[in-house]
Amino acid sequence: MDNGNKNKKSNSGAKPNSTRKITSSKSSAPTRGKAERSAAKPAMQKRSQKPIKPKAPTNNVPKPLKSDDIRLNKYIANSGACSRRDADIYIQSGNVKVNGIPVTEMGYKVKPGDVVNFDGATITPEKKEYILLNKPKNFTTSNEDDADYRNVLELVRGASNAKLQPIGRMDKNTTGLLLFTNDTDMIRKFSLPNQKSPKIYQVSLDKNLKFEDLEKISKGLTLDGHRLFVDEISYIENEPKTEIGLKLRTPNVKVVRAIFENFKYDVLRIDRVSFAGLTKKNLPRGNWRPLTEQEIINLRNNK
């Protein structure tokens, strides 16, 4: 195309003799080049007739549907019968039947409509429920019958139809946060001696706590042959020296009382003001509330 444009410009202003020389020497070259190129290239129609490979989809791959099947040990745990670990023991021992047939296979999955019999009784999984109570005095977690105190389950009776259990124990004189659930895995998790979630207590003593005793407690102590570590201990601001704040990771409330009795103090009152990040905010004494979804997630992520 560039040669042709040059020819047009030359023809418009050049002499006739010079024009003939230009056309005779250069005008035939482009013609031959075009002919050779057109002969060498295959016809466009033949190229377009080649089969086109379909492109594999990338972002639009349909995801597999979720199955409603559930592992047998989880099904048993969800029913509130026992924890998953204990369920595995029952399964291995042949005490679990599905549709009347004993199942000893670990990892067996229960399908919708299956009938599961656990240790002689038919069970069904329950929805997980989590209830936080601000426990008052004169209620206990003990199942023993006694006219002097009542069971804490009375206080959360209207909270759920599920079979709730308290996490940990509290005597009748201990007040504050107590968590109830039918999640057996969570109950077991927070009952382990090496559980590391913090609990904060306000302790009332019969006399002022000496500063040297506070220092000794802060460094940890040995109770019944076991070493106990205290996260924090301090006097409560603007309160008498009988009011002490204590932060521990042990799930056993009895340890709180034992710490001060070890230094010859009588414990008048123990109030748990925080449990694994949960607080008494907007929860009056004797009242309960369900946990939020985020609080449940936080508890599950607690080590």
HULINMO-V291373 format. One record per pair of residues at least 4 apart in sequence whose C-alpha atoms are under 6 Angstrom apart, sorted by sequence separation. I is the first residue (numbers start at 1). J is the second residue. D is the distance in Angstrom with one decimal. If there is no record, write none. Layout:
I,J,D
I,J,D
This chain:
10,14,5.5
22,26,5.9
23,27,4.8
74,78,6.0
77,81,6.0
91,95,5.9
97,101,5.0
117,121,5.2
153,157,6.0
170,174,6.0
222,226,5.3
258,262,6.0
261,265,5.0
274,278,5.5
291,295,5.9
77,82,5.3
90,95,5.3
91,96,5.4
97,102,4.1
117,122,4.2
222,227,4.4
260,265,5.4
274,279,4.7
77,83,5.0
96,102,5.7
97,103,5.6
116,122,5.8
221,227,5.9
222,228,5.8
77,84,5.3
116,123,6.0
221,228,5.4
236,243,5.8
94,102,5.9
220,228,5.6
236,244,5.5
220,229,4.6
235,244,4.8
236,245,6.0
74,84,5.8
94,104,5.6
139,149,5.5
141,151,5.8
220,230,5.6
234,244,5.8
73,84,5.2
138,149,5.1
139,150,4.8
140,151,5.1
141,152,5.7
234,245,5.3
92,104,4.9
139,151,5.3
140,152,5.6
167,179,5.6
218,230,5.8
233,245,5.6
91,104,5.1
139,152,5.4
166,179,5.7
233,246,4.6
73,87,5.2
166,180,4.3
232,246,5.8
165,180,5.2
232,247,5.0
99,115,5.0
164,180,5.8
165,181,5.5
231,247,5.4
98,115,5.6
164,181,4.9
231,248,5.6
98,116,4.6
164,182,4.7
230,248,5.5
97,116,5.8
163,182,5.8
97,117,5.0
167,187,5.4
96,117,5.7
96,118,4.8
95,119,5.1
141,169,5.6
141,170,5.7
140,170,5.8
140,171,4.9
140,172,4.7
209,241,5.9
139,172,4.8
208,241,4.7
209,242,5.9
138,172,4.4
208,242,4.4
137,172,5.5
207,242,5.6
71,107,5.9
72,108,5.6
137,173,5.2
71,108,5.7
72,109,5.4
205,242,5.0
71,109,4.2
72,110,5.7
137,175,5.8
204,242,5.7
70,109,5.1
136,175,5.2
204,243,4.9
69,109,5.8
70,110,5.2
135,175,5.1
203,243,5.8
69,110,5.4
135,176,4.9
203,244,5.1
69,111,4.7
134,176,4.8
202,244,5.7
134,177,4.7
202,245,4.8
133,177,5.7
201,245,5.8
79,124,5.4
133,178,5.2
201,246,5.2
79,125,3.9
132,178,6.0
200,246,5.7
78,125,4.7
79,126,5.2
132,179,4.7
200,247,4.4
78,126,5.6
131,179,5.8
199,247,5.7
131,180,5.0
199,248,5.4
75,125,5.9
130,180,5.8
198,248,5.7
199,249,5.9
130,181,4.7
198,249,4.6
129,181,5.4
197,249,5.5
196,249,5.2
128,183,5.8
206,266,5.4
205,266,5.8
205,267,4.8
205,268,5.5
204,268,5.4
204,269,5.0
203,269,5.8
203,270,4.7
202,270,5.9
202,271,5.2
201,271,5.5
201,272,4.4
200,272,5.9
201,273,5.7
200,273,5.7
200,274,5.0
199,274,5.4
199,275,4.7
199,276,6.0
198,276,5.3
197,276,5.0
176,271,4.9
177,272,5.5
174,270,5.0
175,271,4.7
176,272,4.4
174,271,6.0
176,273,5.8
83,184,5.1
80,182,5.8
83,185,5.4
196,303,5.9
136,285,5.8
136,286,5.3
134,285,5.0
135,286,5.3
134,286,5.4
134,287,5.8
133,287,5.9
133,288,4.2
132,288,5.4
132,289,5.4
131,289,5.7
131,290,4.5
130,290,5.8
130,291,5.7
